[in-house]
Amino acid sequence: MYILKIFSKKWILFTLFVVGMMVLFVYLGFWQLDRHAQKRAYNTLLAERWHQEPFDLNQETLPDDLSKLEYRRVTATGYFDYANQLVLKSQVYRDAPGIVLVTPFVFADGRAILVARGWAPGEYSAPQRWPELEEPAGAPMIGLIRPSQSPPNGAASTPPATPQTEWYRIDIPAIQAQMPYQLAPAWIQQLPEAGRPLDRLPVREEPLTLDEGNHLSYAVQWFSFAVIAGFGYIMFVRFRERQAALALRNPGQTLAAAPGDPASGSASAEMTTGATSVVVAGSKRESTPAAQH
């Protein structure tokens, strides 16, 4: 019965508003479910790429579409050219300021690719301390391919007038101007080799970790909001309609009897604690209780 009341003229505007909110909540719930499915599919793809054999840069050429190598490990043999090393400034690791060392890695055929070797504290910003962070000779090089970092707001890459050792981003077209060899159009984020302590300098990113985010819990929340809105609205209408019906059935409960009403005689008695008030023809007298025998 009360469900039909929500479609009455009295409630229809409120009903349409609540229904609209419920539709919005349900839509947002399905949207979060879709995001959850997309994230799961993306993680599955990345996990498959991660477990593929590393892409050998000495034997294969980088594809034009670097997204095909996203999160696939790459490996190479060659040597680091520390003479042309540079750093990224203002890099933070676990709330500590520092730098990221970026070193050209040169192949046997003369090609080269920039490698972000890891993070170091700010006291290593001076070039005089960089030799302390060089790799052991013959150490393996394995990492992840990353695209060139363009300037903000779509600005064109502008090479500096003189060679720079400090940069804010790995902007390969700009860095190319100060290198004696041709750089690959991408760079490598070097991964920690097997058995390397994670706090050893330079600090390298930990291996890939995947999670599905909070999309599923958000979907449950939105669906819950829809149920709460619908059920709560019906309970609210039920309460208000019951109040209105009660007022119609018992109108005298809230009204005092009028003086001289035949149903109440010419006077009414009102009992109070310790005294009796008698109302007669609009005048009021007080009498004390009779003595008890």
C-alpha positions as CSV (number, residue, x, y, z in Angstrom):
1,M,0.0,0.0,0.0
2,Y,2.7,2.5,1.0
3,I,4.7,1.6,-2.1
4,L,1.8,2.9,-4.2
5,K,1.7,6.1,-2.2
6,I,5.1,7.1,-3.5
7,F,3.6,7.5,-7.0
8,S,0.8,9.8,-5.8
9,K,0.6,13.4,-6.7
10,K,1.9,14.3,-3.3
11,W,5.1,12.3,-3.5
12,I,5.8,12.0,-7.3
13,L,8.5,14.7,-7.5
14,F,10.4,13.3,-4.5
15,T,10.0,9.8,-6.0
16,L,11.4,10.9,-9.4
17,F,14.4,12.5,-7.6
18,V,15.1,9.4,-5.5
19,V,14.8,7.1,-8.5
20,G,17.2,9.3,-10.5
21,M,19.7,9.1,-7.7
22,M,19.3,5.3,-7.5
23,V,19.9,5.0,-11.3
24,L,23.0,7.2,-10.9
25,F,24.3,5.0,-8.1
26,V,23.7,1.8,-10.0
27,Y,25.4,3.3,-13.1
28,L,28.5,4.2,-11.0
29,G,28.5,0.7,-9.5
30,F,28.6,-1.0,-13.0
31,W,31.2,1.6,-14.1
32,Q,33.5,0.5,-11.2
33,L,32.9,-3.2,-12.1
34,D,34.0,-2.4,-15.7
35,R,37.1,-0.6,-14.4
36,H,37.8,-3.7,-12.2
37,A,37.6,-6.0,-15.2
38,Q,39.8,-3.7,-17.3
39,K,42.4,-3.6,-14.5
40,R,42.4,-7.3,-14.1
41,A,42.8,-7.8,-17.9
42,Y,45.7,-5.3,-18.0
43,N,47.4,-7.0,-15.0
44,T,47.1,-10.3,-16.8
45,L,48.7,-8.9,-19.9
46,L,51.6,-7.3,-17.9
47,A,52.1,-10.6,-15.9
48,E,52.4,-12.5,-19.2
49,R,54.9,-10.0,-20.6
50,W,56.9,-10.1,-17.3
51,H,57.3,-13.8,-17.5
52,Q,58.4,-13.8,-21.2
53,E,62.0,-14.2,-22.1
54,P,63.8,-10.8,-21.9
55,F,63.9,-8.8,-25.1
56,D,67.6,-8.8,-26.2
57,L,68.5,-5.4,-27.4
58,N,71.7,-6.7,-29.0
59,Q,69.8,-9.0,-31.2
60,E,66.5,-7.2,-31.9
61,T,65.5,-3.7,-32.8
62,L,63.1,-1.7,-30.7
63,P,59.6,-1.5,-32.3
64,D,58.1,1.8,-33.2
65,D,55.2,1.1,-30.8
66,L,57.0,0.9,-27.5
67,S,53.7,-0.1,-25.7
68,K,54.3,-3.6,-27.1
69,L,57.3,-3.9,-24.7
70,E,55.6,-2.3,-21.7
71,Y,56.6,-4.3,-18.6
72,R,58.6,-6.8,-20.7
73,R,62.1,-7.1,-19.4
74,V,64.9,-6.2,-21.7
75,T,68.6,-7.1,-21.5
76,A,71.8,-6.0,-23.2
77,T,75.5,-6.5,-23.2
78,G,78.0,-3.7,-23.5
79,Y,79.5,-1.1,-21.2
80,F,78.4,2.0,-19.3
81,D,79.9,5.3,-20.5
82,Y,80.4,7.1,-17.3
83,A,82.2,10.0,-19.0
84,N,78.8,11.1,-20.4
85,Q,76.7,10.4,-17.3
86,L,74.1,12.8,-16.1
87,V,71.6,13.0,-13.2
88,L,67.9,13.8,-12.7
89,K,67.5,16.4,-10.0
90,S,64.8,16.6,-7.3
91,Q,64.1,12.9,-7.1
92,V,62.4,11.6,-3.9
93,Y,62.7,8.1,-2.5
94,R,60.8,7.3,0.7
95,D,60.5,11.0,1.4
96,A,64.2,11.6,1.1
97,P,65.5,14.0,-1.6
98,G,68.2,12.9,-4.0
99,I,69.1,12.2,-7.6
100,V,68.7,9.5,-10.2
101,L,71.8,8.5,-12.1
102,V,71.3,8.2,-15.9
103,T,74.2,6.6,-17.8
104,P,74.6,5.8,-21.5
105,F,74.9,2.1,-22.2
106,V,76.9,1.5,-25.3
107,F,76.6,-1.6,-27.5
108,A,79.4,-3.3,-29.4
109,D,78.2,-1.8,-32.7
110,G,78.3,1.8,-31.3
111,R,74.6,2.3,-30.6
112,A,73.7,3.5,-27.2
113,I,70.7,3.7,-24.9
114,L,70.2,5.8,-21.7
115,V,69.8,3.7,-18.5
116,A,68.4,5.1,-15.3
117,R,70.6,3.1,-12.9
118,G,68.8,4.1,-9.6
119,W,68.4,6.7,-6.9
120,A,71.1,8.1,-4.6
121,P,70.9,10.6,-1.7
122,G,71.5,14.3,-2.3
123,E,75.1,14.2,-1.1
124,Y,75.9,12.3,-4.3
125,S,74.8,15.2,-6.5
126,A,78.4,16.4,-7.0
127,P,80.1,14.6,-10.0
128,Q,83.1,14.0,-7.9
129,R,81.2,11.4,-6.0
130,W,79.7,9.6,-8.9
131,P,82.5,7.1,-9.3
132,E,81.5,5.6,-6.0
133,L,78.3,4.4,-7.6
134,E,79.7,2.8,-10.7
135,E,78.7,-0.8,-11.6
136,P,81.1,-3.7,-11.3
137,A,82.8,-4.6,-14.6
138,G,80.8,-7.2,-16.6
139,A,77.7,-6.8,-14.4
140,P,74.5,-7.9,-16.1
141,M,72.1,-5.1,-17.3
142,I,68.4,-5.9,-17.2
143,G,65.5,-3.5,-17.0
144,L,62.3,-2.1,-18.4
145,I,61.8,0.0,-21.5
146,R,60.4,3.5,-20.9
147,P,59.5,6.2,-23.5
148,S,61.2,9.6,-23.7
149,Q,59.8,12.2,-21.2
150,S,58.6,15.2,-23.1
151,P,58.5,18.8,-21.7
152,P,55.2,19.7,-20.0
153,N,52.3,21.3,-21.8
154,G,53.4,19.8,-25.1
155,A,56.3,22.1,-25.5
156,A,59.0,21.1,-28.0
157,S,62.3,19.6,-26.8
158,T,65.0,22.2,-26.8
159,P,68.6,21.2,-26.5
160,P,70.6,23.4,-24.1
161,A,73.3,25.8,-25.4
162,T,76.0,23.9,-23.5
163,P,76.1,20.3,-22.3
164,Q,74.4,19.8,-18.9
165,T,74.9,17.2,-16.3
166,E,71.7,18.0,-14.4
167,W,68.2,17.4,-15.9
168,Y,64.7,17.3,-14.7
169,R,63.5,14.6,-17.1
170,I,64.9,12.1,-19.6
171,D,64.1,14.1,-22.7
172,I,66.0,12.1,-25.3
173,P,65.8,14.5,-28.2
174,A,67.3,17.3,-26.0
175,I,69.9,15.0,-24.4
176,Q,71.0,13.7,-27.8
177,A,72.7,17.0,-28.7
178,Q,75.4,16.4,-26.1
179,M,76.1,12.8,-26.8
180,P,78.8,11.5,-29.2
181,Y,76.6,8.6,-30.5
182,Q,73.1,8.0,-31.6
183,L,70.7,7.3,-28.7
184,A,67.8,4.9,-28.9
185,P,64.4,6.6,-28.8
186,A,63.7,5.0,-25.4
187,W,65.5,4.5,-22.1
188,I,65.8,1.7,-19.7
189,Q,64.8,1.7,-16.0
190,Q,67.3,-0.8,-14.6
191,L,66.0,-3.5,-12.3
192,P,67.9,-4.9,-9.3
193,E,69.8,-8.0,-10.3
194,A,69.2,-11.3,-8.4
195,G,70.4,-11.1,-4.8
196,R,71.0,-7.3,-4.8
197,P,70.1,-5.7,-1.5
198,L,67.2,-3.3,-2.1
199,D,68.9,-0.5,-0.1
200,R,72.2,-0.8,-2.0
201,L,73.2,2.4,-3.8
202,P,72.1,3.3,-6.3
203,V,68.7,2.1,-5.2
204,R,66.7,0.4,-7.9
205,E,63.0,0.0,-8.2
206,E,61.7,-3.3,-6.8
207,P,60.3,-5.9,-9.2
208,L,56.8,-5.5,-10.6
209,T,53.9,-5.7,-8.2
210,L,50.4,-5.8,-9.5
211,D,47.1,-5.1,-7.7
212,E,43.5,-4.6,-8.8
213,G,42.9,-1.4,-6.9
214,N,39.7,-0.6,-5.0
215,H,37.3,-0.8,-7.9
216,L,35.4,-3.8,-6.6
217,S,34.8,-2.3,-3.1
218,Y,33.8,1.0,-4.7
219,A,31.2,-0.9,-6.8
220,V,29.8,-2.5,-3.7
221,Q,29.5,0.9,-2.1
222,W,27.6,2.4,-5.0
223,F,25.2,-0.5,-5.1
224,S,24.7,-0.2,-1.4
225,F,23.9,3.5,-1.7
226,A,21.2,2.7,-4.3
227,V,19.6,0.1,-2.0
228,I,19.8,2.5,1.0
229,A,18.2,5.3,-0.9
230,G,15.3,3.2,-2.2
231,F,14.5,1.4,1.1
232,G,15.1,4.6,3.2
233,Y,12.7,6.6,1.0
234,I,9.9,4.0,1.2
235,M,10.3,3.9,5.0
236,F,10.2,7.7,5.2
237,V,7.0,7.9,3.1
238,R,5.5,5.1,5.2
239,F,6.2,7.0,8.4
240,R,4.8,10.3,7.1
241,E,1.6,8.6,5.8
242,R,1.0,6.8,9.0
243,Q,1.3,10.0,10.9
244,A,-1.2,11.7,8.6
245,A,-3.7,8.7,8.9
246,L,-3.4,8.8,12.7
247,A,-4.2,12.5,12.8
248,L,-7.3,11.9,10.6
249,R,-8.6,9.1,12.8
250,N,-8.1,10.8,16.1
251,P,-8.5,14.5,15.6
252,G,-9.6,15.1,19.3
253,Q,-6.4,13.8,20.7
254,T,-4.7,17.1,20.2
255,L,-7.7,19.4,20.9
256,A,-9.0,20.6,24.4
257,A,-12.7,20.4,25.2
258,A,-14.5,23.7,24.8
259,P,-16.2,25.4,27.9
260,G,-19.9,24.5,28.1
261,D,-19.6,21.5,25.8
262,P,-22.7,19.3,26.5
263,A,-20.6,16.2,26.5
264,S,-18.5,17.6,29.3
265,G,-21.3,19.4,31.3
266,S,-21.0,22.9,32.5
267,A,-17.8,22.3,34.3
268,S,-14.7,20.1,34.0
269,A,-12.5,18.9,36.7
270,E,-8.7,18.9,36.5
271,M,-6.8,16.9,39.0
272,T,-3.4,18.2,40.0
273,T,-0.9,16.9,42.5
274,G,-2.0,17.9,46.0
275,A,-5.0,20.1,44.8
276,T,-8.2,20.0,42.8
277,S,-9.0,22.8,40.3
278,V,-12.7,23.4,39.4
279,V,-13.6,25.4,36.3
280,V,-17.1,26.8,36.3
281,A,-18.4,29.2,33.7
282,G,-15.0,30.4,32.9
283,S,-14.0,31.2,36.5
284,K,-11.4,29.1,38.5
285,R,-11.5,28.1,42.1
286,E,-9.1,26.0,44.0
287,S,-10.1,23.7,46.9
288,T,-7.9,21.6,49.1
289,P,-8.5,17.8,49.3
290,A,-11.1,16.7,51.8
291,A,-9.8,15.4,55.0
292,Q,-9.3,11.7,55.1
293,H,-11.3,9.7,57.7
